[in-house]
Amino acid sequence: MNATVDGDVVTARGDARQRFHDARGYGRADGPEVTLARVETAHLLYRGDLDAVSGMDFRAFFRDSVANEPGFAARFLVYTDLRERGFYLAPVREGWPGSGGDADDADADADILVFERGEKPGGPVAHRVRVVGEREELAAADLADVTLAVVDEESEVSYFGCSPGGGFDGRTEYDLPHGVDADLLDDRVVCWEPPTRLYESAFYGQPISGRDDADVDALQLSLLEAADLAARGAVDLDADAVVERGRAVEGDRFDRRLAVYRRLRDDGVVPKTGYKFGADFRTYDAVESVAELPHSERLVRVVTPDHRFHPRELALDVRLAGGVRKSMVFALADGEAAEYLTVDRLTP
């Protein structure tokens, strides 16, 4: 079979269309010929389905491709892994099955399309895979609606599903009191003689006498909780003074966290500190009473919209969340606005 390389594509002739495209979904058909991307060609050479391309065997072609296409080695490893898992694949590029290839296309942030099991290229897409090495930085804003394939230094691949939204299903209902007596003390607030429902139903604060004390005569609030309650008129404090104290304690980060906290509360979700899990919040969708508190469902970490993840950092957060049976949600917060990104470990 005659196969020649021209830039970033390979043309295979002879019975290539029948053997590679029609039977196994490689490349783009053009009459009896098949146009292959370099990653597809390398896989065929690796398997022994092609002997050579423009006189190059697998080793020579692989070296040439690495020199000519940034990130080629990682893409080849992921492509090979997914093929071995039984999927039909197509590189994301104009003219290839399933891909528009335009800069504004939904696949613009992906490298490989993975089609649903049993579906050939051009059918329903199961995963839009973006391939990165473990040392690359990742813009948080570019991760929605992709499956992230991270290739580590030992050439093992880890997959992460990244989807927009937090998956919250807020169903917590409560009535807030008005003007509860409170003192702003250093980096927290104490409410004196609060109504029981402020803690037991709304799950604000922590009783000074301990969580299991049924008679709450004083409730200690974080600055986030206090700022939220002051803005709602539930505690007798100047909301601006609480926010200024929060900024003095942790700078601009306080405003971002407060914006997310308020949005979660507005949506019927109860956020509590996620410090023990290395996150900003752990969240509860439905709290009927603290006495019958369910397990929290998610960990939330607040970042800026222009935040750039290191894959190791991302893996640590997601692994920890999974280890405690929670989903990992990143809140991209800017001013009063916040967008959610959920990231989970994935096995294609």
C-alpha positions as CSV (number, residue, x, y, z in Angstrom):
1,M,0.0,0.0,0.0
2,N,1.3,3.4,-0.9
3,A,1.2,6.1,1.8
4,T,2.8,9.5,1.7
5,V,3.0,12.4,4.1
6,D,2.4,16.0,3.2
7,G,2.7,18.4,6.1
8,D,0.2,17.3,8.9
9,V,-1.7,14.7,6.8
10,V,-1.0,11.4,5.2
11,T,-2.6,10.0,2.0
12,A,-3.1,6.3,1.8
13,R,-4.0,4.6,-1.5
14,G,-4.8,1.1,-2.8
15,D,-7.4,-0.6,-0.6
16,A,-6.9,1.9,2.2
17,R,-10.5,3.1,2.1
18,Q,-12.0,-0.3,2.6
19,R,-9.4,-1.4,5.2
20,F,-9.1,1.7,7.3
21,H,-12.0,4.1,6.7
22,D,-15.0,1.9,5.9
23,A,-14.1,-1.0,8.2
24,R,-12.5,0.8,11.2
25,G,-13.3,4.5,11.0
26,Y,-9.9,6.0,10.3
27,G,-9.4,9.2,8.4
28,R,-11.4,11.0,5.8
29,A,-12.5,9.3,2.6
30,D,-11.8,10.9,-0.7
31,G,-12.8,8.5,-3.5
32,P,-10.6,5.4,-3.2
33,E,-8.0,7.3,-1.1
34,V,-8.0,8.0,2.6
35,T,-6.6,11.1,4.2
36,L,-5.2,10.4,7.6
37,A,-4.1,12.7,10.5
38,R,-0.7,12.0,11.8
39,V,-2.0,10.5,15.1
40,E,-4.2,8.1,13.1
41,T,-1.3,7.2,10.9
42,A,1.1,6.6,13.8
43,H,-1.5,4.2,15.3
44,L,-1.8,2.2,12.1
45,L,2.0,2.0,11.9
46,Y,2.3,1.0,15.5
47,R,-0.2,-1.8,14.9
48,G,1.6,-3.0,11.8
49,D,-1.4,-2.1,9.5
50,L,0.9,0.2,7.6
51,D,4.6,-0.7,6.9
52,A,5.9,2.7,6.1
53,V,4.9,6.3,5.2
54,S,7.1,8.1,2.7
55,G,9.8,5.6,3.5
56,M,9.5,6.0,7.3
57,D,8.7,3.2,9.7
58,F,6.9,3.8,13.0
59,R,9.9,5.0,14.9
60,A,11.0,7.5,12.2
61,F,7.4,8.7,11.6
62,F,6.8,9.1,15.3
63,R,10.0,11.2,15.7
64,D,9.1,13.3,12.7
65,S,5.6,13.9,14.1
66,V,6.8,14.9,17.5
67,A,9.2,17.4,15.9
68,N,6.4,18.9,13.7
69,E,3.3,18.8,16.0
70,P,3.5,20.2,19.6
71,G,2.0,17.7,22.1
72,F,1.9,14.9,19.5
73,A,3.4,12.2,21.9
74,A,0.7,12.8,24.5
75,R,-2.1,12.8,21.9
76,F,-0.8,9.5,20.5
77,L,-0.8,7.9,23.9
78,V,-4.4,9.0,24.5
79,Y,-5.5,8.0,21.0
80,T,-4.0,4.6,21.5
81,D,-5.5,4.1,24.9
82,L,-9.0,5.0,23.7
83,R,-8.8,2.8,20.6
84,E,-7.8,-0.1,22.9
85,R,-10.9,0.6,24.9
86,G,-13.0,-0.1,21.8
87,F,-14.0,3.4,20.8
88,Y,-14.1,4.9,17.3
89,L,-12.3,8.2,17.3
90,A,-11.6,11.2,15.1
91,P,-9.2,14.0,15.4
92,V,-10.8,17.4,15.8
93,R,-10.0,19.1,12.5
94,E,-11.9,20.5,9.6
95,G,-13.4,17.9,7.3
96,W,-13.0,14.9,9.7
97,P,-16.2,13.1,10.7
98,G,-18.1,14.8,13.5
99,S,-15.9,17.9,13.5
100,G,-16.6,21.3,12.1
101,G,-13.1,22.5,12.8
102,D,-14.0,26.2,13.1
103,A,-12.5,28.3,15.8
104,D,-16.0,29.0,17.2
105,D,-17.1,25.4,17.1
106,A,-18.1,23.6,20.3
107,D,-15.1,21.3,19.7
108,A,-12.5,24.1,19.5
109,D,-11.0,23.2,22.9
110,A,-10.8,19.5,22.1
111,D,-8.2,17.4,20.4
112,I,-10.1,14.0,19.8
113,L,-13.7,13.1,19.4
114,V,-14.8,9.9,21.0
115,F,-18.0,8.5,19.6
116,E,-20.5,6.5,21.7
117,R,-19.9,2.8,21.9
118,G,-20.9,1.1,18.7
119,E,-21.1,4.4,16.8
120,K,-18.7,5.1,13.9
121,P,-17.2,8.5,13.2
122,G,-20.0,11.0,12.4
123,G,-22.4,9.5,15.0
124,P,-23.2,10.7,18.5
125,V,-20.2,12.0,20.4
126,A,-19.6,10.6,23.9
127,H,-16.5,12.6,24.8
128,R,-14.7,15.7,23.5
129,V,-11.2,15.0,24.7
130,R,-8.6,17.6,25.4
131,V,-5.1,16.2,25.8
132,V,-2.6,17.8,28.1
133,G,0.6,16.8,29.9
134,E,0.9,16.9,33.6
135,R,3.1,20.0,33.6
136,E,0.8,22.2,31.4
137,E,-1.4,24.9,32.8
138,L,-5.1,24.9,32.1
139,A,-7.4,27.9,31.9
140,A,-10.4,27.3,34.0
141,A,-12.7,29.1,31.6
142,D,-11.7,26.6,28.8
143,L,-12.6,23.4,30.6
144,A,-16.4,23.3,30.3
145,D,-17.9,20.5,28.2
146,V,-14.6,18.7,27.7
147,T,-13.1,15.4,28.9
148,L,-9.6,16.1,30.1
149,A,-7.0,13.5,29.4
150,V,-3.9,14.2,31.5
151,V,-0.7,12.3,30.5
152,D,1.7,12.0,33.4
153,E,5.5,11.7,33.3
154,E,5.3,7.9,33.2
155,S,2.9,8.1,30.2
156,E,-0.2,7.0,32.1
157,V,-3.5,8.7,31.3
158,S,-6.0,10.0,33.8
159,Y,-9.4,11.2,32.6
160,F,-11.6,14.0,34.1
161,G,-15.1,14.9,33.1
162,C,-15.5,18.7,33.1
163,S,-19.1,20.0,32.8
164,P,-20.7,23.5,33.3
165,G,-22.9,24.0,36.3
166,G,-22.6,22.7,39.9
167,G,-25.4,20.2,39.8
168,F,-26.9,21.8,42.9
169,D,-30.5,21.0,43.8
170,G,-31.3,23.4,46.6
171,R,-34.3,22.5,48.6
172,T,-33.6,24.0,52.0
173,E,-36.3,26.3,53.4
174,Y,-36.3,28.5,56.5
175,D,-37.5,31.8,57.8
176,L,-34.8,34.2,59.0
177,P,-35.3,36.3,62.1
178,H,-34.9,40.1,62.2
179,G,-32.3,42.2,64.0
180,V,-30.8,39.5,66.3
181,D,-28.3,41.0,68.8
182,A,-24.8,40.4,67.7
183,D,-21.2,41.6,68.2
184,L,-18.4,41.8,65.6
185,L,-15.4,40.3,67.4
186,D,-12.0,40.1,65.6
187,D,-12.5,37.6,62.7
188,R,-16.0,36.3,63.7
189,V,-19.4,37.4,65.0
190,V,-21.3,36.2,68.1
191,C,-25.1,36.2,68.1
192,W,-26.6,36.5,71.5
193,E,-29.8,34.5,72.3
194,P,-30.6,33.7,68.7
195,P,-33.9,32.0,67.8
196,T,-33.5,28.2,67.5
197,R,-34.3,28.2,63.8
198,L,-31.3,30.3,62.9
199,Y,-29.0,27.3,63.6
200,E,-31.3,24.3,63.7
201,S,-33.2,25.0,60.4
202,A,-31.1,27.5,58.5
203,F,-27.8,26.0,59.7
204,Y,-26.0,29.3,60.3
205,G,-23.1,29.4,62.7
206,Q,-21.9,27.1,65.5
207,P,-23.1,27.1,69.1
208,I,-20.4,28.3,71.4
209,S,-21.4,25.5,73.8
210,G,-21.0,22.9,71.1
211,R,-22.9,21.4,68.2
212,D,-24.8,18.9,70.3
213,D,-26.2,21.4,72.8
214,A,-29.9,21.7,72.3
215,D,-30.2,25.0,74.2
216,V,-28.3,27.5,72.0
217,D,-27.8,30.8,73.9
218,A,-25.0,32.1,71.8
219,L,-24.1,31.4,68.2
220,Q,-20.7,32.0,66.7
221,L,-20.8,33.0,63.0
222,S,-18.0,33.2,60.4
223,L,-17.6,36.6,58.7
224,L,-19.2,35.2,55.6
225,E,-22.3,34.0,57.4
226,A,-22.4,37.3,59.3
227,A,-22.1,39.5,56.2
228,D,-24.9,37.5,54.5
229,L,-27.2,37.7,57.5
230,A,-26.5,41.4,58.0
231,A,-27.3,42.1,54.4
232,R,-30.6,40.3,54.9
233,G,-31.4,42.2,58.1
234,A,-31.3,39.1,60.2
235,V,-28.6,40.3,62.6
236,D,-28.2,43.8,64.1
237,L,-24.9,44.7,62.4
238,D,-23.7,47.1,59.7
239,A,-23.2,44.8,56.7
240,D,-20.5,47.1,55.2
241,A,-18.6,46.9,58.4
242,V,-18.6,43.1,58.4
243,V,-17.5,43.1,54.7
244,E,-14.6,45.5,55.5
245,R,-13.5,43.3,58.4
246,G,-13.6,40.3,56.0
247,R,-11.5,42.2,53.4
248,A,-9.0,43.1,56.2
249,V,-8.7,39.4,57.1
250,E,-8.3,37.9,53.6
251,G,-8.3,40.6,51.0
252,D,-10.2,40.4,47.7
253,R,-10.7,36.7,48.2
254,F,-13.4,37.5,50.7
255,D,-15.6,39.3,48.2
256,R,-15.4,36.3,45.8
257,R,-16.2,33.8,48.5
258,L,-19.1,36.0,49.7
259,A,-20.6,36.3,46.2
260,V,-20.6,32.5,45.9
261,Y,-21.9,32.0,49.4
262,R,-24.8,34.4,48.8
263,R,-25.7,32.8,45.5
264,L,-25.8,29.3,47.1
265,R,-28.0,30.6,49.9
266,D,-30.3,32.3,47.4
267,D,-30.6,29.0,45.5
268,G,-31.6,27.0,48.6
269,V,-28.2,25.4,49.2
270,V,-26.5,25.5,52.6
271,P,-22.8,26.2,52.4
272,K,-20.5,25.5,55.3
273,T,-16.8,25.7,55.6
274,G,-14.9,23.1,53.6
275,Y,-11.6,23.7,55.4
276,K,-11.2,20.1,56.6
277,F,-11.3,19.1,52.9
278,G,-9.1,21.8,51.6
279,A,-12.0,23.6,49.9
280,D,-13.9,26.8,50.5
281,F,-17.2,25.2,51.2
282,R,-19.0,21.9,51.6
283,T,-22.6,22.1,50.6
284,Y,-26.0,20.6,51.5
285,D,-28.9,20.6,49.0
286,A,-31.6,19.9,51.6
287,V,-31.3,20.6,55.3
288,E,-34.5,19.9,57.4
289,S,-32.7,20.1,60.7
290,V,-29.2,20.0,62.1
291,A,-30.3,17.2,64.3
292,E,-30.9,15.0,61.2
293,L,-28.1,16.5,59.0
294,P,-27.4,14.6,55.8
295,H,-24.0,14.1,54.3
296,S,-22.8,17.1,52.2
297,E,-22.9,16.4,48.5
298,R,-20.2,18.7,47.1
299,L,-17.0,20.6,47.8
300,V,-16.7,24.0,46.3
301,R,-13.5,25.9,45.7
302,V,-13.7,29.6,44.7
303,V,-11.3,30.8,42.0
304,T,-11.1,33.8,39.6
305,P,-12.5,33.5,36.1
306,D,-9.0,33.8,34.7
307,H,-7.6,31.1,37.1
308,R,-5.2,28.6,35.6
309,F,-5.1,25.1,37.0
310,H,-2.0,23.0,37.3
311,P,-3.1,19.4,36.4
312,R,-1.6,18.1,39.7
313,E,-3.6,20.7,41.7
314,L,-6.8,19.6,39.8
315,A,-6.1,15.9,40.4
316,L,-5.6,16.5,44.1
317,D,-8.9,18.4,44.5
318,V,-10.9,15.8,42.5
319,R,-9.3,12.8,44.2
320,L,-9.9,14.2,47.6
321,A,-13.6,15.0,46.8
322,G,-14.1,11.5,45.4
323,G,-12.4,9.9,48.4
324,V,-15.1,11.5,50.7
325,R,-17.9,10.7,48.2
326,K,-18.5,14.2,47.0
327,S,-18.3,16.0,43.7
328,M,-15.8,18.8,43.1
329,V,-17.2,22.1,42.0
330,F,-15.1,25.1,41.1
331,A,-16.9,28.5,41.3
332,L,-15.4,31.0,38.9
333,A,-16.3,34.2,40.7
334,D,-16.1,37.8,39.5
335,G,-17.8,40.5,41.5
336,E,-21.4,39.4,42.1
337,A,-21.3,36.9,39.3
338,A,-20.2,33.2,39.5
339,E,-20.1,30.4,37.1
340,Y,-19.8,26.7,38.2
341,L,-17.6,24.0,36.8
342,T,-17.9,20.4,38.0
343,V,-14.9,18.1,37.6
344,D,-15.0,14.4,38.3
345,R,-12.7,11.4,37.7
346,L,-13.9,9.5,34.6
347,T,-13.3,6.1,33.2
348,P,-14.3,6.2,29.5
